[in-house]
């Protein structure tokens, strides 16, 4: 089961407040502004800045 679309519609990056999008592998949520990827564990997005990893475009 993936993260619900309703939840994805309201999630934003906690650092810069930009809406996040799922990564192609569906294992993270990426911010298009600050390029951080927040992990998804057991279908739960971990929206903590310390848990995010920076990723280039």
C-alpha positions as CSV (number, residue, x, y, z in Angstrom):
1,X,0.0,0.0,0.0
2,X,1.3,3.4,-0.9
3,X,0.9,6.8,0.8
4,X,-2.7,8.0,0.2
5,X,-3.1,10.7,-2.4
6,X,-5.1,12.8,0.0
7,X,-2.1,12.9,2.3
8,X,0.3,13.7,-0.5
9,X,-1.9,16.6,-1.5
10,X,-1.3,18.3,1.8
11,X,2.3,17.4,2.6
12,X,5.0,20.1,2.3
13,X,8.7,20.2,3.0
14,X,9.2,21.2,6.7
15,X,12.2,23.3,5.8
16,X,11.0,25.4,2.9
17,X,7.2,24.7,2.7
18,X,7.2,23.5,-0.9
19,X,4.9,20.7,-1.8
20,X,6.7,17.3,-2.1
21,X,6.4,14.7,-4.8
22,X,7.0,10.9,-4.7
23,X,10.3,9.7,-6.0
24,X,10.3,7.3,-9.0
25,X,10.9,4.3,-6.8
26,X,8.1,5.3,-4.4
27,X,10.5,5.1,-1.4
28,X,10.7,8.8,-0.6
29,X,9.2,12.3,-1.0
30,X,11.3,14.9,-2.8
31,X,11.2,18.6,-2.4
32,X,11.8,20.3,-5.7
33,X,13.1,23.5,-4.1
34,X,15.7,22.4,-1.6
35,X,16.2,18.9,-3.1
36,X,15.8,17.0,0.1
37,X,14.3,13.5,0.0
38,X,12.2,12.4,3.0
39,X,12.0,8.6,3.4
40,X,8.8,6.6,3.4
41,X,8.9,3.7,5.9
42,X,6.0,1.2,6.2
43,X,3.9,3.6,4.1
44,X,4.5,6.4,6.6
45,X,6.3,9.6,5.3
46,X,9.1,10.6,7.7
47,X,8.9,14.4,7.4
48,X,11.8,15.3,9.7
49,X,14.6,17.5,8.4
50,X,17.2,15.3,10.2
51,X,15.9,12.2,8.4
52,X,16.1,13.8,4.9
53,X,19.0,13.3,2.6
54,X,20.0,16.0,0.1
55,X,19.8,14.8,-3.6
56,X,20.8,16.7,-6.7
57,X,18.4,17.3,-9.6
